[in-house]
Amino acid sequence: MKKQFAALAGICCLILLLCSCAPKQNAVEEPTDNSNTTQVVPRSDSADSEDSEENTPAPESEDPPNGSTEDDGGSGVEEHTAEAYVFSVEGDTMYVDLENPGPRNYPGEGEDRKVAFDISGAEVIQTDISEVNPERGNPVRTAVIVSIDYHTVNGEYIADKITTDGQEHFFTVYMSKGDITAVSETQITVNVTEGDHAGETSAFDLTEWDPVGRVLTVGESVDISYYTKEGVHYVMSIAVP
């Protein structure tokens, strides 16, 4: 009986030994649940990238196009050109008539509408220089006609360039010759035969004429110099031919 038990025990040991030496089968991996798994992302791949984007300076705004300038209001400067008659120049300020750039039709014309220009930085050019019109140290002065290149800043006129021939043009003086047809204390009427307004019979105002004791008579021939203001001929001088 002991022999049988010993044989049976030996067989069991042999079976166990054979099972332990048998090749293991590949285990089938079940999908893992990642819901509780924390994935660690290296900071060098993410945080550094974000920091580099945040710390990258924004591109600077582009400069205005070359050659453009801006005034105090932030808008481009617009250049203008105008012809004008100069009343006077006082330091860096020039006073002109922009409405009538020619000689005065009468003394004081345009004084009520004169415009001031800052000429402190203006380039001055004199034209038509000759023996009878020599170059002048400062051709911009009273009674000259000028061409002005200018711009405005806050309503102020700023001259950039002034061009003139430097010749003076005061008010226009007319000359007429004729025979007196009527005389009063303040006016004479003349039948004009030569000069300005020839062929016309015109009235002449004497209020600005100094007769120096001279008495005018009807039928007398006279040479008259005068200017015209608002249709009235104001006598400057009267001479007997």
C-alpha positions, 0 to 999 in steps of 0.5 A: 500500500505504501508503494502505491502511495509513493508511486501516486505521489511521484506521478503528481510531482511529475505532472506539476513539473511538466505544467511548470515547464510548459510555455505561457500563453500571451496574455490579452491586454484589456484596454486601460482606463485613462480616466484616472491617469494624469498625463504630465506634459514637459514645461519646456514644450508648452509653457515656454512656447506660451511665454515666448508668444506672450513676450514677443513685442508687437510690431511697431506702427509704420512711419508716414510715407516719405516726404509727407509732413503733418501739422499740429492737427495731424493732417497733411500740410496743403500748399497754396499759391497766391498773388498779393499786393504788399501793404507793409512788412513789420519784422517777420510779418507781411501784410497783403491784399489777396483780393486785388494783387495789382496796383491800388485803384485809390489810396488805402484800397484794401486796408480793411481786408489785409491779411498777415503772413509769417515770413520768418522762414520764407525763401525770397526770390527776386526776378527780372533783375536788370540795370533799371531794376537792380538786385535789392537786399530785401525786395519784399516791401511796401507797394510790391506785388508778390507771389506767395507759396504758403500753408496754414497752421491753426489758421495762421498763414505761413509763407514758404517762398515769396517771389517778386520783381521788387518794383513798387506799384502804388495806386493807379493814376489817370491823366486826362486833358480837356476843356472845363464845361462846369465849375462848383466848389467841390466839382468840375466837369470836363469835356475830355479830348486826350488821355484817359476817358478821351471823348467823354464828358466827366465830372471830377471831385475837388475835395482832395485837391489843394487849389493854392488860391487857383480859380477855375473857369468854364472854357479853360483847358486843363491837364488833370491827374486823378484816381478813381474810387467807387466810380468817383474821379478824385483830382490830385493835380490840375495844370494849365497846358 
